[in-house]
């Protein structure tokens, strides 16, 4: 009896430390964000550990080997996904726009099986009372809802004529100062494609996104050169948001 109990205790402690080691090898991403692929791996590891604990006569390697195989698969896929956006989209999925400009996209909500109660609950959790106050609400592949509020006071009018004139004068000065940096984009297209839009990822130009915003590779090369980068292959990430602001991260910054 005592030997039977001690064997269970030993196996439980062993499985605990082995699973803990597996999660550390798989990385912090497993804790912060579980995609469908990550969740599948985690559930299978837990189930295999249960089989080992239920049958003490089962050799330990029958549990350890499958678990180690799953960890190896996860690590290999994670490394490959660093270099392939197509693989990332296949394994993790693509973000979905549920709200843009205060308007609900019911078709996308139906495709994601995301009901209005879930949406309102998520908005309340971020201290937002109404979808009308939301510029963008993006459902991430992990199931988390990322919300961008509308700029406060953007649609309100100034009661004073002098204040209005001053605002117009300031806006004119800002436009002159940012003439070379301000970029006009087709917002009606950008709103429904994601925020921000990647133009270069892992040194590869996203020509489909360039075409969507009506820009060319020549324009893109000019933009990255203004950021001090001479070639596309030296860019880890280049993106543009709905306001025309460009972000560039060099490969040598990693």
Helices and strands as residue ranges (DSSP letters): H 2-26, H 29-32, H 36-54, H 61-81, H 85-92, E 96-100, E 103-104, H 106-111, H 116-125, G 131-133, E 134-139, E 145-149, H 161-177, H 187-190, E 197-201, E 204-205, H 207-212, H 217-226, G 232-234, E 235-240, E 246-250, G 251-253
